Amino acid sequence: MKRDNQGFTLVELMVVIGVVMALLSIAVPVMLPYVDRARATACLSERYNTEHAESTYVMEKNGPSSTFSDLVGSGLLTHEPTCASGGVYVWLQRTPTPILGCSLHYATILAGETANVLFSSNFDNMDNLKSLMGTWNINNGSLTSTSTGESRLAFGDNSWTDYEIKVSADLTKGNGYGIYYRADGNPNITGYIFQYDPGLGNKFLVRKVIAGQEQSPFQSVSMPAGFPVLNQAHDISIAVVGNRQIIKVDNQVIMDFTDSSFASGSGGFRTWGGTVNFDNLTVVK
């Protein structure tokens, strides 16, 4: 049998290249979100380790570090922290709890800017926290509500406009919790509320609240399959800039929408039975 030594023709090569390019055009957009999430998770880990190193440094040296190299030189870090996505790290605050911001992943800061911390609490006490309804307690550095009914709490200033609320929350029992933003801080509160709501079918929701009455959700998304609903702390971020609202859970964007119902207002928390622990509250402009 005579062997054909001509190989591929130019047309055949062009067809193969076209098929490969088509497959790449499909695969690359699918993979990019996974790459971005991996980089964001790595950034979160870098910031977490650096914040804990800075806390130890402050206790040992009776003052903050000058540069990240101080933390490395003291043996508290193995390397200077860097964001895998190229974000710029800036200290948002050093005391009472060190908080490190990233220009891409946390606190929308720009290179060279000094972030403006509007409010923060590590929940050692109830200072500047206004109980509106129910019972709130400080327990081992956490803000906790164990009321069988509804509880509401407010913090901050009603003149706030554009800002980001960042808090860690752990639901150990019950059907969920809420975080008020651009709210008026009254017992019969008016404003937005983000709800972590397993009681409504494992949903993340945003509602408008008018004089204490919650309206039907106008934004809703299901929690991912296998999402650990109970007994695991989750980092919640709510950023409002003009009409745009971006909500993240564990540094992943779950909602990005616009609404102009409320232009300013303070923050707060809501529970409706069960037990939830709030930790490490920061509001940054």
Backbone torsions as a table, in degrees:
resi	resn	phi	psi	omega
1	MET	NA	130.0	-176.5
2	LYS	-77.1	130.0	-178.2
3	ARG	-85.5	135.5	178.1
4	ASP	-88.4	112.5	-176.8
5	ASN	-99.6	11.8	-175.8
6	GLN	-74.7	-23.2	-177.7
7	GLY	71.7	-158.8	-179.7
8	PHE	-76.2	144.0	172.4
9	THR	-82.5	165.5	179.0
10	LEU	-60.5	-38.6	179.6
11	VAL	-63.9	-43.4	179.7
12	GLU	-63.4	-41.0	177.8
13	LEU	-63.0	-40.5	179.4
14	MET	-64.9	-38.0	178.1
15	VAL	-64.4	-44.5	179.6
16	VAL	-62.5	-44.4	179.3
17	ILE	-62.4	-40.6	178.5
18	GLY	-62.2	-41.1	178.5
19	VAL	-64.6	-44.6	179.3
20	VAL	-61.2	-44.1	179.9
21	MET	-64.0	-37.9	178.4
22	ALA	-64.3	-42.2	178.5
23	LEU	-64.2	-40.6	178.7
24	LEU	-64.9	-38.6	-179.8
25	SER	-63.7	-26.2	176.7
26	ILE	-83.3	-43.5	-172.9
27	ALA	-71.8	-40.7	-174.0
28	VAL	-62.0	-49.7	178.2
29	PRO	-60.9	-32.0	179.4
30	VAL	-68.4	-38.8	-175.3
31	MET	-81.0	-28.1	-174.4
32	LEU	-57.5	-43.0	177.9
33	PRO	-60.0	-35.0	178.8
34	TYR	-67.4	-39.3	177.6
35	VAL	-64.3	-44.3	180.0
36	ASP	-62.2	-41.6	179.8
37	ARG	-65.5	-38.9	178.6
38	ALA	-63.9	-40.6	178.5
39	ARG	-67.7	-39.1	178.3
40	ALA	-64.7	-39.1	178.1
41	THR	-65.5	-40.9	177.6
42	ALA	-63.6	-38.8	177.9
43	CYS	-64.2	-43.2	178.3
44	LEU	-59.1	-42.1	179.2
45	SER	-64.8	-41.8	178.7
46	GLU	-61.3	-45.0	-178.9
47	ARG	-66.0	-42.2	179.9
48	TYR	-59.4	-48.8	-179.2
49	ASN	-63.4	-39.2	-178.9
50	THR	-68.4	-40.5	178.5
51	GLU	-62.1	-41.9	179.1
52	HIS	-69.0	-36.7	176.6
53	ALA	-64.5	-41.4	179.4
54	GLU	-65.2	-39.1	178.6
55	SER	-60.8	-43.7	178.3
56	THR	-66.1	-41.0	180.0
57	TYR	-60.3	-44.7	-179.1
58	VAL	-61.6	-40.4	179.3
59	MET	-67.8	-39.3	-176.7
60	GLU	-77.9	-36.1	-173.8
61	LYS	-103.2	-3.4	-178.1
62	ASN	59.2	33.0	178.3
63	GLY	178.7	162.1	-177.6
64	PRO	-74.2	159.7	176.0
65	SER	-72.2	155.4	177.0
66	SER	-85.0	-41.5	-180.0
67	THR	-142.1	168.5	176.5
68	PHE	-63.0	-27.1	179.7
69	SER	-64.8	-26.2	175.0
70	ASP	-61.8	-39.9	-179.6
71	LEU	-68.6	-37.6	177.3
72	VAL	-68.2	-44.6	-179.3
73	GLY	-63.8	-26.4	178.7
74	SER	-87.3	1.3	178.7
75	GLY	77.6	13.2	-178.7
76	LEU	-88.6	-20.9	174.2
77	LEU	-132.0	150.3	177.5
78	THR	-86.1	-19.6	-179.7
79	HIS	-157.6	161.0	176.4
80	GLU	-71.3	135.5	-175.0
81	PRO	-69.0	140.9	175.2
82	THR	-139.6	148.2	175.7
83	CYS	-87.1	128.2	-178.2
84	ALA	-63.1	-20.9	179.6
85	SER	-95.6	0.7	178.6
86	GLY	90.6	13.9	178.4
87	GLY	-69.7	158.4	180.0
88	VAL	-99.0	130.7	179.2
89	TYR	-92.4	133.4	176.8
90	VAL	-140.1	135.8	176.1
91	TRP	-68.8	122.5	174.8
92	LEU	-82.2	-36.2	172.9
93	GLN	-160.7	157.3	178.6
94	ARG	-109.1	-33.1	-180.0
95	THR	-133.4	152.6	-1.2
96	PRO	-75.0	-20.3	178.8
97	THR	-125.7	123.5	178.3
98	PRO	-61.0	131.9	177.9
99	ILE	-131.4	120.6	-178.3
100	LEU	-104.6	125.2	179.7
101	GLY	-97.0	157.0	175.7
102	CYS	-127.5	135.0	-176.7
103	SER	-65.3	-17.9	-179.7
104	LEU	-106.2	-32.9	-168.9
105	HIS	-115.3	-17.6	-178.5
106	TYR	-154.8	120.2	172.2
107	ALA	80.7	21.1	169.6
108	THR	29.3	47.3	177.6
109	ILE	-88.1	158.1	176.9
110	LEU	-110.0	156.4	-179.9
111	ALA	-57.2	129.9	178.4
112	GLY	88.0	-10.2	179.8
113	GLU	-83.3	151.7	170.3
114	THR	-100.9	117.6	-177.7
115	ALA	-67.7	146.7	-179.3
116	ASN	-104.0	107.2	177.5
117	VAL	-82.7	112.5	-179.5
118	LEU	-78.6	-33.4	-174.7
119	PHE	-163.6	145.3	173.9
120	SER	-155.6	152.7	175.8
121	SER	-155.2	133.2	171.4
122	ASN	-99.4	12.5	173.4
123	PHE	57.6	45.3	168.6
124	ASP	-81.7	-22.1	179.4
125	ASN	-156.0	180.0	-177.8
126	MET	-95.1	15.5	-179.6
127	ASP	-57.4	131.2	176.5
128	ASN	64.9	14.6	173.3
129	LEU	-110.1	123.4	-173.3
130	LYS	-106.1	108.2	177.7
131	SER	-73.0	124.1	-178.9
132	LEU	-100.9	-29.0	-174.8
133	MET	-163.8	145.9	176.0
134	GLY	77.0	-161.9	-175.2
135	THR	-120.5	128.8	177.3
136	TRP	-123.3	140.8	-178.3
137	ASN	-133.6	151.7	170.2
138	ILE	-96.7	125.5	-175.6
139	ASN	-139.7	104.5	178.0
140	ASN	53.9	47.2	176.7
141	GLY	78.9	14.3	177.2
142	SER	-124.8	149.5	171.5
143	LEU	-93.4	124.2	-171.8
144	THR	-130.2	141.0	170.2
145	SER	-124.6	126.5	178.6
146	THR	-121.5	19.8	-179.9
147	SER	-63.8	143.8	177.0
148	THR	-74.8	-23.8	177.2
149	GLY	-103.4	-153.5	-177.2
150	GLU	-84.7	142.4	174.3
151	SER	-129.2	141.4	177.0
152	ARG	-133.6	146.7	-179.6
153	LEU	-147.0	147.3	-179.7
154	ALA	-126.9	154.1	173.7
155	PHE	-149.9	153.1	174.2
156	GLY	94.3	-162.2	-170.4
157	ASP	-121.7	137.1	-179.4
158	ASN	-69.9	-10.3	178.3
159	SER	-85.6	-8.2	178.2
160	TRP	-58.0	139.7	177.9
161	THR	-118.8	-74.8	-178.1
162	ASP	-101.3	122.9	-177.3
163	TYR	-165.8	173.3	176.3
164	GLU	-128.3	125.8	172.8
165	ILE	-96.2	129.7	177.5
166	LYS	-127.7	126.1	179.9
167	VAL	-152.4	150.8	174.0
168	SER	-101.7	134.4	-177.8
169	ALA	-136.3	139.0	-178.3
170	ASP	-128.8	110.0	176.7
171	LEU	-88.4	115.0	-178.8
172	THR	-100.2	-19.9	-179.6
173	LYS	-162.0	141.9	175.5
174	GLY	111.1	-168.8	-170.0
175	ASN	-105.0	3.1	174.7
176	GLY	141.9	-172.5	178.8
177	TYR	-154.6	167.5	179.5
178	GLY	-133.7	156.1	176.4
179	ILE	-125.9	115.1	178.0
180	TYR	-78.0	148.2	171.3
181	TYR	-151.4	153.4	-172.0
182	ARG	46.1	49.4	-177.4
183	ALA	-112.0	165.2	-175.2
184	ASP	-93.5	-5.0	175.1
185	GLY	73.0	13.8	177.2
186	ASN	-90.4	156.3	176.7
187	PRO	-54.3	-44.9	171.1
188	ASN	-90.1	80.3	-162.9
189	ILE	-75.3	150.1	174.2
190	THR	-128.6	134.3	179.6
191	GLY	154.8	-164.1	175.1
192	TYR	-91.1	154.5	169.3
193	ILE	-140.7	128.8	168.7
194	PHE	-90.3	133.2	-178.9
195	GLN	-121.9	130.9	169.9
196	TYR	-93.3	105.0	-161.3
197	ASP	-130.9	75.4	174.0
198	PRO	-65.5	-23.0	179.8
199	GLY	-68.5	-15.8	178.8
200	LEU	-110.3	35.3	176.4
201	GLY	86.9	36.6	178.9
202	ASN	55.0	65.8	-177.4
203	LYS	-122.3	152.3	161.0
204	PHE	-103.1	131.3	-173.9
205	LEU	-132.6	156.8	164.7
206	VAL	-128.5	130.3	177.3
207	ARG	-124.6	162.0	165.6
208	LYS	-99.6	140.9	179.3
209	VAL	-117.2	126.5	179.9
210	ILE	-119.7	114.4	179.4
211	ALA	50.5	43.3	176.3
212	GLY	86.7	-7.5	-178.3
213	GLN	-100.6	118.8	-179.6
214	GLU	-76.8	133.3	175.7
215	GLN	-86.1	169.6	176.8
216	SER	-61.3	146.2	179.0
217	PRO	-57.0	135.0	173.8
218	PHE	-109.2	-4.4	169.8
219	GLN	-137.7	136.2	-177.4
220	SER	-155.2	140.0	175.2
221	VAL	-148.0	143.2	-179.9
222	SER	-76.5	145.4	172.1
223	MET	-65.3	144.5	-179.2
224	PRO	-60.6	154.2	176.5
225	ALA	-58.4	132.7	179.8
226	GLY	79.5	6.0	-179.1
227	PHE	-63.4	128.5	-179.1
228	PRO	-74.7	98.8	-173.1
229	VAL	-74.8	-46.1	-175.2
230	LEU	-107.6	152.6	170.9
231	ASN	59.1	33.2	170.4
232	GLN	-148.3	127.3	-179.8
233	ALA	-70.6	141.0	176.6
234	HIS	-127.4	139.0	177.8
235	ASP	-85.1	121.2	-179.8
236	ILE	-108.7	131.9	176.7
237	SER	-127.8	129.1	176.6
238	ILE	-125.9	113.1	-179.1
239	ALA	-114.2	130.0	177.3
240	VAL	-125.0	124.8	178.3
241	VAL	-135.7	108.3	-174.1
242	GLY	62.6	-127.7	178.9
243	ASN	-88.8	-8.1	-175.4
244	ARG	-87.3	139.0	179.9
245	GLN	-131.6	127.1	-179.5
246	ILE	-124.2	123.5	-178.5
247	ILE	-118.6	130.6	179.9
248	LYS	-122.3	146.1	170.4
249	VAL	-124.1	121.8	-176.7
250	ASP	54.2	41.4	174.8
251	ASN	70.8	10.7	176.3
252	GLN	-107.6	129.3	179.1
253	VAL	-68.0	122.7	177.2
254	ILE	-109.8	-21.8	177.7
255	MET	-145.4	140.2	176.2
256	ASP	-148.2	106.4	-172.0
257	PHE	-149.9	173.5	176.9
258	THR	-123.1	143.5	175.6
259	ASP	-161.9	141.1	-174.6
260	SER	-117.0	20.9	-175.8
261	SER	-65.0	-40.9	-178.2
262	PHE	-129.2	124.4	-174.1
263	ALA	-95.9	-17.6	-177.6
264	SER	-155.2	168.0	177.3
265	GLY	145.5	169.2	-175.8
266	SER	-89.0	-175.4	178.7
267	GLY	-110.2	177.2	178.6
268	GLY	177.4	178.6	-179.9
269	PHE	-129.0	154.6	175.1
270	ARG	-139.9	140.6	170.4
271	THR	-132.7	158.2	179.7
272	TRP	-137.9	62.4	-176.7
273	GLY	91.6	164.6	-178.2
274	GLY	83.6	-162.8	-178.3
275	THR	-137.0	128.4	176.2
276	VAL	-136.7	140.9	178.3
277	ASN	-114.5	124.4	176.6
278	PHE	-103.1	136.9	-179.5
279	ASP	-135.7	152.9	166.4
280	ASN	52.6	64.6	179.1
281	LEU	-86.6	130.8	175.6
282	THR	-141.0	138.9	173.2
283	VAL	-122.4	122.5	-174.6
284	VAL	-123.1	137.9	175.7
285	LYS	-94.8	NA	NA
